Amino acid sequence: MAADDQGLILMIEDNHDIAELASEYLERRGYRMDFAADGLTGLHLAVTNTYDCIVLDLMLPGMDGLALCRRLRQDGKSSTPVIMLTARDTLDDKVQGLDAGADDYLIKPFEIRELAARVSALIRRSRRQVSHEVLTVGDMTLDTSTLQLKRAGKDLSVSPIALKLLTILMRESPKVVSRRDIEHEVWGDVLPDSDTLRSHLYNLRKVIDKPFDRPLLHTIHSAGYRLADLEVEAAES
């Protein structure tokens, strides 16, 4: 990568004026750009190339941004940072986008400088993270580069938001992580209602614990949540 190359960005946007304005601004700041004007083309590019960031419009022909982001995370096993663009500005809309796997959310109309700042921040954060890390708790493993989740040798499939929750809890295991810290890490300043985290953890338990002989995900009353194999802890103590 050249010294002035800030990274390769995929912009999936069917509004030609927005795409042209954003591309000119970002290219002047050292970014390289790829484009798609519909969801299917965008998904194909996203899973067949390596990007530093994806700027994704919510309303697209062929496949909308929510469906595309879910496919990218679940089927494509991609952890590329995604900024979702939308004219919808309710809290529910924001949470829906983040639950689909987006890392950030920008409301139209937006200042192009803000888009550039958020792209830069996401790329910096992504590059600081370990590119290849296999997290292990008990008989469960998560490969952060391929997003492959296994327990007792069995492949498991969870939602994009559940993968974020697992990554947080597995990295901190066996420590207890507070509800507030989890919510801030997953949703940032766009906090969901009080039942959203509980609902995601309930669904997560059904996948990672219910089919197996002992639970790994534990609720610590008035403190938060932890991932731990209590039998192993007891044996080691």
C-alpha positions as CSV (number, residue, x, y, z in Angstrom):
1,M,0.0,0.0,0.0
2,A,1.3,3.4,-0.9
3,A,2.1,5.8,1.9
4,D,-0.8,8.1,0.9
5,D,-3.2,5.2,0.4
6,Q,-5.8,5.4,3.2
7,G,-7.6,2.3,2.2
8,L,-10.1,0.8,-0.3
9,I,-13.8,1.7,0.3
10,L,-16.8,0.1,-1.3
11,M,-19.7,2.5,-1.7
12,I,-23.1,0.8,-2.4
13,E,-25.4,3.7,-3.2
14,D,-28.0,4.1,-6.0
15,N,-28.1,7.9,-5.8
16,H,-25.6,9.0,-8.4
17,D,-25.1,12.5,-7.0
18,I,-24.4,11.2,-3.5
19,A,-22.0,8.6,-4.8
20,E,-20.1,11.1,-6.9
21,L,-19.8,13.7,-4.2
22,A,-18.6,11.2,-1.6
23,S,-16.1,9.6,-4.0
24,E,-14.5,12.8,-5.1
25,Y,-14.2,14.0,-1.5
26,L,-12.7,10.6,-0.2
27,E,-10.4,10.1,-3.2
28,R,-8.9,13.6,-2.5
29,R,-8.1,12.3,0.9
30,G,-6.2,9.2,-0.3
31,Y,-8.9,6.6,-0.4
32,R,-9.5,4.3,-3.3
33,M,-13.2,3.7,-4.3
34,D,-15.3,0.9,-5.7
35,F,-19.0,1.4,-6.5
36,A,-22.2,-0.5,-6.8
37,A,-25.7,1.0,-7.6
38,D,-27.8,-2.0,-6.4
39,G,-27.7,-4.5,-3.6
40,L,-26.9,-7.7,-5.5
41,T,-23.9,-6.1,-7.3
42,G,-22.8,-4.6,-4.0
43,L,-23.0,-8.0,-2.2
44,H,-21.0,-9.7,-4.9
45,L,-18.2,-7.1,-4.7
46,A,-18.2,-7.2,-0.9
47,V,-17.7,-10.9,-0.7
48,T,-15.2,-11.3,-3.6
49,N,-12.9,-8.4,-2.6
50,T,-11.2,-7.1,0.5
51,Y,-12.2,-3.7,1.6
52,D,-11.2,-1.5,4.5
53,C,-14.8,-0.1,4.9
54,I,-18.2,-0.4,3.2
55,V,-20.6,2.6,2.9
56,L,-24.0,1.1,2.5
57,D,-27.3,2.8,1.6
58,L,-30.4,1.3,3.3
59,M,-32.8,1.6,0.3
60,L,-31.3,-0.2,-2.7
61,P,-32.8,-1.9,-5.8
62,G,-32.4,-5.7,-5.9
63,M,-31.6,-6.2,-2.2
64,D,-32.0,-3.6,0.5
65,G,-29.1,-2.6,2.8
66,L,-30.4,-4.6,5.8
67,A,-30.6,-7.9,3.9
68,L,-27.3,-7.2,2.3
69,C,-25.6,-6.6,5.6
70,R,-27.1,-9.7,7.2
71,R,-25.9,-11.8,4.2
72,L,-22.4,-10.2,4.4
73,R,-22.1,-11.1,8.1
74,Q,-23.8,-14.5,8.2
75,D,-23.1,-16.0,4.8
76,G,-20.1,-14.1,3.8
77,K,-18.5,-14.3,7.3
78,S,-17.1,-10.8,6.7
79,S,-16.1,-8.5,9.5
80,T,-15.4,-5.5,7.2
81,P,-16.6,-2.3,8.9
82,V,-20.0,-1.1,7.5
83,I,-21.5,2.4,7.7
84,M,-25.2,2.4,6.9
85,L,-26.7,5.5,5.2
86,T,-30.4,6.1,5.5
87,A,-33.1,8.8,5.7
88,R,-34.8,6.9,8.5
89,D,-34.0,8.5,11.8
90,T,-36.0,6.8,14.5
91,L,-34.3,4.8,17.3
92,D,-35.9,1.6,16.1
93,D,-34.5,2.1,12.6
94,K,-31.0,2.7,14.0
95,V,-31.1,-0.4,16.2
96,Q,-32.4,-2.5,13.3
97,G,-29.5,-1.4,11.2
98,L,-27.0,-2.1,13.9
99,D,-28.6,-5.5,14.6
100,A,-28.2,-6.4,11.0
101,G,-24.4,-6.0,11.5
102,A,-23.7,-2.4,10.7
103,D,-20.9,-0.7,12.7
104,D,-22.2,2.8,12.3
105,Y,-25.2,4.7,11.1
106,L,-25.4,8.1,9.3
107,I,-28.6,9.9,8.6
108,K,-29.3,11.6,5.3
109,P,-28.7,14.4,4.5
110,F,-25.2,14.3,6.0
111,E,-22.1,16.5,5.9
112,I,-19.5,14.8,3.7
113,R,-16.8,15.7,6.3
114,E,-18.7,13.7,8.9
115,L,-18.8,10.6,6.6
116,A,-15.1,10.9,6.0
117,A,-14.4,11.2,9.7
118,R,-16.5,8.1,10.5
119,V,-14.9,6.1,7.7
120,S,-11.5,7.1,9.1
121,A,-12.4,6.2,12.7
122,L,-13.8,2.8,11.7
123,I,-10.8,1.9,9.6
124,R,-8.4,2.9,12.5
125,R,-10.4,0.8,14.9
126,S,-10.5,-2.2,12.6
127,R,-6.7,-2.0,12.0
128,R,-6.0,-1.8,15.7
129,Q,-7.9,-5.1,16.3
130,V,-6.1,-8.4,16.0
131,S,-6.5,-9.6,12.5
132,H,-6.6,-13.3,13.4
133,E,-7.7,-14.4,16.9
134,V,-9.3,-17.6,18.1
135,L,-11.2,-17.1,21.3
136,T,-11.9,-20.1,23.5
137,V,-14.3,-20.6,26.5
138,G,-14.8,-24.2,27.6
139,D,-15.5,-26.3,24.5
140,M,-16.6,-23.2,22.4
141,T,-14.3,-21.4,20.0
142,L,-14.8,-18.2,17.8
143,D,-12.4,-17.4,15.0
144,T,-12.6,-13.6,14.7
145,S,-11.1,-13.6,11.2
146,T,-13.6,-16.1,9.7
147,L,-16.4,-15.5,12.2
148,Q,-16.6,-19.3,12.5
149,L,-18.3,-20.4,15.8
150,K,-18.0,-23.9,17.1
151,R,-19.0,-25.7,20.3
152,A,-18.0,-29.3,20.9
153,G,-16.9,-29.5,17.3
154,K,-20.3,-28.5,16.0
155,D,-20.7,-25.4,13.8
156,L,-23.1,-22.8,15.2
157,S,-24.9,-20.0,13.4
158,V,-25.9,-16.8,15.3
159,S,-26.9,-13.3,14.3
160,P,-24.4,-10.5,13.6
161,I,-25.3,-8.8,16.9
162,A,-24.8,-12.1,18.8
163,L,-21.4,-12.5,17.3
164,K,-20.5,-9.0,18.7
165,L,-21.9,-10.0,22.1
166,L,-19.9,-13.3,22.1
167,T,-16.7,-11.5,21.1
168,I,-17.0,-9.1,24.0
169,L,-17.8,-11.8,26.5
170,M,-15.3,-14.3,25.3
171,R,-12.5,-11.7,25.3
172,E,-13.3,-10.8,28.9
173,S,-14.0,-14.3,30.1
174,P,-14.2,-15.3,32.9
175,K,-14.8,-11.8,34.1
176,V,-18.3,-10.3,34.5
177,V,-19.2,-7.6,32.0
178,S,-21.8,-5.1,33.0
179,R,-24.9,-4.5,31.0
180,R,-23.9,-0.9,30.4
181,D,-20.5,-1.8,29.0
182,I,-22.0,-4.4,26.7
183,E,-24.6,-2.0,25.3
184,H,-22.1,0.8,24.8
185,E,-19.6,-1.6,23.0
186,V,-22.3,-3.0,20.7
187,W,-24.6,0.0,20.0
188,G,-22.4,2.9,20.9
189,D,-24.5,6.0,21.7
190,V,-27.6,4.6,20.1
191,L,-28.8,2.6,23.1
192,P,-31.7,0.2,22.6
193,D,-34.7,-0.2,24.9
194,S,-34.3,-2.2,28.1
195,D,-35.4,-5.5,26.6
196,T,-33.2,-5.5,23.5
197,L,-30.0,-6.9,25.1
198,R,-32.0,-9.4,27.1
199,S,-33.7,-10.6,24.0
200,H,-30.5,-11.1,22.1
201,L,-28.9,-13.0,25.0
202,Y,-32.0,-15.2,25.3
203,N,-31.7,-16.1,21.6
204,L,-27.9,-16.6,22.0
205,R,-28.4,-19.0,24.9
206,K,-30.7,-21.1,22.7
207,V,-27.9,-21.6,20.2
208,I,-24.8,-21.9,22.4
209,D,-26.2,-23.5,25.6
210,K,-29.5,-25.3,25.1
211,P,-28.3,-28.2,22.9
212,F,-25.4,-28.9,25.2
213,D,-25.0,-30.5,28.6
214,R,-23.9,-27.5,30.6
215,P,-24.3,-23.7,30.1
216,L,-21.5,-21.2,29.4
217,L,-23.5,-18.0,29.5
218,H,-24.4,-16.8,33.0
219,T,-26.4,-13.9,34.3
220,I,-24.9,-12.4,37.4
221,H,-27.7,-10.6,39.2
222,S,-27.2,-6.8,39.5
223,A,-23.7,-7.1,38.0
224,G,-23.9,-8.2,34.3
225,Y,-23.0,-11.3,32.3
226,R,-20.1,-13.7,32.0
227,L,-19.0,-16.6,29.8
228,A,-17.4,-19.4,31.7
229,D,-17.2,-23.1,32.0
230,L,-18.0,-23.5,35.7
231,E,-17.0,-27.2,35.8
232,V,-13.6,-26.4,34.5
233,E,-13.3,-23.5,37.0
234,A,-14.3,-25.7,39.9
235,A,-11.8,-28.4,38.8
236,E,-9.0,-25.8,38.6
237,S,-9.7,-24.2,41.9
